[in-house]
């Protein structure tokens, strides 16, 4: 099932002579598809399904229970306890950005992303505020490790403060300088704190084995990590974007929109209707 069912390019024959029809020119007409239309369902689900909110509450409720257990277990820890949290789609909901891409028929770009984060307009993911307040009230520090760029720090910090999370110092924000992998930053945080819980929407928020891994290897590693989910690792839903999608393109984001469309269609597990 290649591009036959989902054509992005049509060849049309145009122009005729006065007496006898003959082909003068073959012109390639590109039918421009909206490059982000395929994510409409995902964005609508994040913005409008109560199930999305229930999953977020579920994640943060588990987190609060784990905080109780951990604090009871670790009476005199060698290092202060900390929770590591990703920011995007873990603490901040960026669905208006993705919705705006669809409405404007454009793809993600650093320029539009930076314009969005500069607006400081993202709402909190349901349950995040209460969880952070709960962890802090139990003496557990909160550290953000995010792949927002360091130059986005001030806007991100202000956005989060404006939404009521005003207890996390700027030095507890570990944003991206050069590398997307979070391993290095996790090590720095682990030198200072005993990291007891990690929250993220992308598996790379938990461990570097997931970085740039294939679809198959991501699933294998998830199976290996299975006992840790709901224990030390707590995942939030994000149907809009993430490495799950990058893996479909072999992390080659320079592919054309038509190629990516084809990659997605070819990745569908289907069966033959009526057979
Ligand atoms: Mg994220």
Boltz pocket constraint, residues with backbone or C-beta under 6 A from the ligand:
constraints:
  - pocket:
      binder: B
      contacts: [[A, 86], [A, 87], [A, 88], [A, 89], [A, 90], [A, 200], [A, 201], [A, 202]]
      max_distance: 6.0
